[in-house]
Amino acid sequence: MRFDRYVVAYDIANTKRRNRIYKLLKSWGERVNYSVFECEIRKGKLKVLRKEIRKLIKRSEDVVIYYPLCLNCLAGVVSDGMAISRNLNRILVTV
């Protein structure tokens, strides 16, 4: 089974909608910052996630951005501060 990785970042104006987006994304990926998730999504399922998110947001006030992230790019991610554990194709890596 093939997976694609995405960084999903959001800016949601309303607390109720923001909490719903958080809960949804928590089931799809790993929170790496306050409003940023890394999601490993089965090939072709990004459309499903986007459809679910569009049901929850108010398009005139909110924004959700999906950044594709290749494995080579993910392996090169660096961070300062608290370490984040990442699962690269089922291999745990801490950066």
Residue frames relative to the residue before (quaternion, step in Angstrom):
aa qw qx qy qz dx dy dz
M 1.0000 0.0000 0.0000 0.0000 0.00 0.00 0.00
R 0.2741 -0.7858 0.5396 0.1274 3.59 -0.79 1.03
F 0.1329 -0.7830 0.6056 0.0499 3.53 -1.06 0.85
D 0.2174 -0.7172 0.6424 0.1604 3.51 -1.28 0.52
R 0.3001 -0.7426 0.5697 0.1842 3.56 -1.16 0.58
Y 0.0321 -0.7796 0.6254 -0.0063 3.53 -1.11 0.82
V 0.2742 -0.6557 0.6670 0.2237 3.47 -1.29 0.55
V 0.0944 -0.7872 0.6091 0.0221 3.56 -0.76 1.08
A 0.0326 -0.7999 0.5981 -0.0363 3.54 -0.61 1.20
Y 0.0464 -0.8222 0.5673 -0.0013 3.55 -0.96 0.81
D 0.1081 -0.7242 0.6772 0.0723 3.49 -1.36 0.55
I 0.0188 0.8188 -0.5655 0.0968 3.53 -0.16 1.35
A 0.4249 -0.7602 0.4425 0.2139 3.57 -0.62 1.18
N 0.7625 0.3681 -0.1733 0.5031 3.59 0.98 -0.85
T 0.5230 -0.6719 0.4288 0.3020 3.59 -0.83 1.00
K 0.6509 0.5198 -0.3237 0.4486 3.60 0.90 -0.85
R 0.6757 0.4679 -0.2901 0.4902 3.59 0.91 -0.89
R 0.6284 0.5425 -0.3328 0.4472 3.59 1.00 -0.83
N 0.6586 0.5018 -0.3093 0.4678 3.61 0.95 -0.83
R 0.6398 0.5189 -0.3261 0.4636 3.59 1.02 -0.72
I 0.6413 0.5081 -0.3177 0.4792 3.58 1.00 -0.83
Y 0.6264 0.5404 -0.3302 0.4544 3.57 0.97 -0.89
K 0.6846 0.4886 -0.2910 0.4560 3.60 0.81 -0.98
L 0.6416 0.5162 -0.3213 0.4676 3.57 1.01 -0.80
L 0.7079 0.4638 -0.2755 0.4559 3.58 0.76 -1.02
K 0.5765 0.5869 -0.3725 0.4294 3.59 1.11 -0.60
S 0.6777 0.4703 -0.2925 0.4837 3.58 1.10 -0.61
W 0.6957 0.4608 -0.2622 0.4847 3.60 1.25 -0.31
G 0.8352 0.0033 0.0525 0.5474 3.59 1.08 -0.58
E 0.5928 -0.5672 0.4629 0.3354 3.48 -1.38 -0.36
R 0.3899 -0.7154 0.5308 0.2333 3.57 -0.83 0.99
V 0.0986 -0.8145 0.5712 0.0259 3.57 -0.77 1.06
N 0.7658 0.0492 -0.0578 0.6385 3.57 1.31 -0.14
Y 0.7705 -0.3924 0.2172 0.4530 3.57 -1.25 0.26
S 0.8214 0.0604 -0.0139 0.5670 3.61 0.81 -0.89
V 0.5910 0.5374 -0.3632 0.4796 3.56 1.10 0.79
F 0.0609 -0.7844 0.6172 0.0013 3.54 -0.94 1.01
E 0.2379 -0.6839 0.6591 0.2030 3.53 -1.29 0.50
C 0.0649 -0.8202 0.5681 -0.0178 3.55 -0.66 1.14
E 0.2049 -0.7228 0.6478 0.1265 3.52 -1.03 0.90
I 0.0402 -0.8437 0.5318 -0.0616 3.54 -0.25 1.33
R 0.5126 -0.6383 0.4799 0.3157 3.55 -0.88 0.97
K 0.6259 -0.5752 0.3820 0.3626 3.55 -0.96 0.92
G 0.8303 0.2116 -0.1806 0.4829 3.55 -0.84 1.04
K 0.6246 0.5790 -0.3362 0.4020 3.63 1.22 -0.13
L 0.4017 0.7109 -0.4878 0.3088 3.62 1.22 0.07
K 0.6088 0.5640 -0.3484 0.4357 3.59 1.03 -0.73
V 0.6316 0.5318 -0.3251 0.4610 3.58 1.04 -0.78
L 0.6580 0.5019 -0.3019 0.4732 3.58 0.90 -0.93
R 0.6706 0.5000 -0.3076 0.4536 3.59 0.85 -0.92
K 0.6326 0.5283 -0.3326 0.4584 3.58 0.99 -0.76
E 0.6528 0.5057 -0.3092 0.4716 3.58 0.97 -0.85
I 0.6673 0.4986 -0.3031 0.4629 3.59 0.95 -0.85
R 0.6446 0.5321 -0.3298 0.4389 3.60 0.94 -0.83
K 0.6087 0.5495 -0.3497 0.4530 3.59 1.15 -0.52
L 0.7374 0.4527 -0.2169 0.4521 3.59 1.13 -0.67
I 0.7178 0.4581 -0.2649 0.4524 3.59 1.09 -0.58
K 0.3554 -0.6501 0.6141 0.2719 3.49 -1.38 0.22
R 0.3714 -0.8015 0.4244 0.1988 3.56 -0.17 1.32
S 0.6493 0.5135 -0.3294 0.4542 3.60 1.15 -0.44
E 0.7627 0.3480 -0.1862 0.5124 3.62 1.25 -0.30
D 0.7653 0.3699 -0.1649 0.5003 3.58 1.07 -0.72
V 0.0978 -0.7715 0.6224 0.0886 3.54 -1.29 0.33
V 0.0358 -0.7439 0.6671 0.0167 3.54 -1.15 0.82
I 0.0987 -0.8046 0.5854 0.0105 3.57 -0.77 1.08
Y 0.1971 -0.7780 0.5927 0.0679 3.56 -0.98 0.97
Y 0.0784 -0.7958 0.6004 0.0092 3.58 -0.56 1.18
P 0.3346 -0.7248 0.5557 0.2324 3.62 -0.66 1.01
L 0.0957 -0.8020 0.5896 0.0111 3.56 -1.01 0.82
C 0.2652 -0.7745 0.5549 0.1480 3.57 -0.47 1.19
L 0.6525 -0.5367 0.3598 0.3959 3.59 -1.20 0.45
N 0.6275 0.5263 -0.3443 0.4591 3.59 1.02 -0.71
C 0.6506 0.5021 -0.3108 0.4774 3.57 1.02 -0.81
L 0.6558 0.5198 -0.3123 0.4497 3.57 0.92 -0.88
A 0.6435 0.5256 -0.3210 0.4545 3.58 1.00 -0.81
G 0.7018 0.4637 -0.2613 0.4735 3.59 1.17 -0.54
V 0.4350 0.6975 -0.4673 0.3255 3.61 1.26 0.02
V 0.0567 -0.7690 0.6362 0.0261 3.54 -1.01 0.87
S 0.0835 -0.7902 0.6048 0.0529 3.55 -1.18 0.50
D 0.2772 -0.7153 0.6127 0.1900 3.52 -1.27 0.40
G 0.6951 0.4100 -0.3266 0.4921 3.55 -0.99 0.74
M 0.8315 -0.1721 0.1379 0.5099 3.56 -1.14 -0.68
A 0.4517 -0.6894 0.5000 0.2660 3.58 -0.93 0.92
I 0.2157 -0.7490 0.6164 0.1119 3.55 -1.14 0.75
S 0.3058 -0.7339 0.5757 0.1910 3.58 -0.87 0.94
R 0.0742 -0.7910 0.6071 0.0180 3.55 -0.94 0.92
N 0.2947 -0.7341 0.5889 0.1658 3.52 -1.09 0.79
L 0.0770 -0.8031 0.5909 0.0079 3.60 -0.30 1.27
N 0.8040 -0.2230 0.0966 0.5427 3.56 -0.22 1.31
R 0.7343 -0.4490 0.2064 0.4654 3.50 0.83 1.12
I 0.5999 0.4907 -0.3877 0.4990 3.63 1.21 0.32
L 0.3327 -0.7744 0.5061 0.1831 3.58 -0.55 1.14
V 0.0007 -0.7853 0.6170 -0.0505 3.55 -0.81 1.09
T 0.1635 -0.7672 0.6116 0.1029 3.58 -0.95 0.85
V 0.1226 -0.7884 0.6007 0.0503 3.56 -0.87 1.01
